[in-house]
Amino acid sequence: MSTLDALQAALAEEHATLWTYGVLGARTSQSASPALYDAVTAAYRRHRARRDQLRLLVRDAGGEPVAAAVAYELDGALVRPPQVQRAAVGLEAAGVETLLALVARSSGEVRDWALTEATWSAVWQLELGGAAQTWPGAPELD
Amino acid sequence: MPGRPLTRRTAVVSAVGSALTAPFVLAACDIDPPASSDGSSPATPPPPEDAELVATVVAELVRAGAVLEAATLSVPALTPLLEPVAAAHADHLALLSGAVADADVPASEPPAIAAGRARALAAVRRSEQRLQRAVRQACLTAASGDLARVLASVAASTAQHGAALADPAVGQAEAP
């Protein structure tokens, strides 16, 4: 897998993540679950910026940024706050895996950026109610 | 996992999976992600400079472990908070020290930790931040991409534990 392939894979994942966060935000009550609402909103903004940066990086690498799908799968019901919370933690965990793949396939500024974003997603899992892990993004090492 | 595209799921999983599963070999020992699904990725020994880099991270992990141990001895009530951090670092150390079989894993003198919970915690936080910087720098300079991935995971784990230490109320939930 080339750097461009890893960037495209990360961008495709980011499209899905952003779409899903949009759903999670729409199903989170700002008045009933303010902390979760704030955490989901902050994550949405971070991932929107991440998607935009990935588009730029793909173009810099000589590629045409992969487009978003029309819709994405949602696993199970996402109605109650704990369900939203679990889904958001899962999104960030998956994001760390994808970004670590980009770390492996890049160098210089791209690797630096991917590591920064992976670290943010790892830490944000805690804000969303997740727990610290030994090998975030590399579950095969557990 | 929510959010998979309805029409490109297979392509995305395949693309990401292949990057995650390349064999990683360092010095005389292996750090092996899962075998590649198509078996086509060759094992690529990293340049020798990575061994020195891993030795640096190993030394930092030993140092950080000594700080955690000293803090726990100084303030036993911190044990429940610090034990998960020490356990994670022990796993990191076990993997990385095995990858530099020819290098001696350094011993670290137990540092002096000031008495008192707040001071002990502050010392641990400073130590973890130093470790985080060292691992991050090693990740960015690693010649081997697969080693960089392992170090990125160590950096992410250290950042998570650091966040939990900064706010002990955070990160106490069960893993998803």
Interface residues (C-beta under 8 A of the other chain):
Chain A: M1 D5 A6 Q8 A9 A12 E13 H15 A16 T17 W19 T20 A69 V70 A71 Y72 E73 L74 D75 G76 L78 R86 A87 V89 G90 L91 A93 A94 V96 E97 T98 L99 L100 A101 L102 V103 A104 R105 S106 S107 R111 D112 A114 L115 A118 T119 S121 A122 V123 Q125 L126 E127 G129 G130 A131 A132 Q133 T134 W135 P136 G137 A138 E140 L141
Chain B: M1 P2 G3 R4 P5 L6 T7 R8 R9 A11 V12 A15 V16 S18 A19 L20 A22 I31 P33 P34 P84 V85 A87 A88 D91 H92 L95 R136 C139 L140 G145 D146 A148 R149 V150 A152 S153 A155 A156 S157 A159 Q160 H161 A163 A164 V170 G171 Q172 A173 E174 A175 P176
